[in-house]
Amino acid sequence: MTTHPTWSWALLVLPLVAAGGGVAPSRPEAAPAPEAAVAETFGSAPDIRFADDPADTLYQTAREALSRGNYREAARLFRRIVDEEPGSEHAPDALYWQAFSLYRAGGQDALDEAVHALNLQAERYPDAATRGDAQALMVRIRGALARRGDAEAAESVGRTAEGAAGCPVEDDDVRLAALNALMEMDPERAVPILEKVLALRGACSLQLRRHAVFIVAESDTERATDILLDVARNDPDAEVRVAAVHWLSEVESPRAFEALMEILNNASDVQLLERALYALSEQESSASVEALRRFAADERRSEDLREKAIYWLAETEDPRTLEFLQDLYGRLESTGLRERILYAAAEA
């Protein structure tokens, strides 16, 4: 009796499914949420540094309310610390957390009150540990006010963003907050500023460039693709180049595929090529799937990169993937690649 080819293929794949099939390449992680610091700052363990502070119980209650997302109550409690115990060790930072809670609550009145709290902190407690965070938060609040039609807030955010294309690095958080806010308000104004930021060189602008790549990718403009491609080619920092290629997968533009193919055909950096393969798999088009197939079958490419192409190809869920992998399996001599195909076929 003749065995159907599909059943033969299944007999090869199934044992690998049971065994786990090896370790798949990891998917790049998304950027963390801006409010991730709240969970870090307000963990479940009590803060014993100020156990003898008269406002400590109130502070603990306030931070519990913030951690639960009860922003209005948290803001009220943090403000009580300042009003009732202005000499407390908690008071300087309580104004920042009051403003943060109000910002998270949203609404015109809450945002106006948040601005007042941060101005009061600057006046009364200029040396507070959270003053740097407060300056960045102020920019974000002004961005929210600008989106509500506040022209003065919009102009303030615009001025801060336009000053981003330079050094020193001490106010990176403030400049990034301004660029983020301006992108949400006015992408056409923000993109040229980000282009200037990404044209900077040297250590003083490194962190700013790494974050600016993500902001550019969020713009959904044709110019964003060209900027990211230029960064991928020319930025002196490998991490910035890799980030640019990765975020090309997020740009909804017909130019993105052409840019990724240019990188795939001309780049020699392994990290860039790996990210280009991942970005192609995210395009979810017939052309990107075909590009991954050609790469996987190209004997001139390294075995490791071909394994990555096979893995991401299986992730595309293209209905023709299994047939392609079966055909490629029969043409390969490499044990490593054949094993990778079996694993990918199991996933597909």
Disulfide bonds with the S-S distance in Angstrom:
Cys167-Cys204 1.74
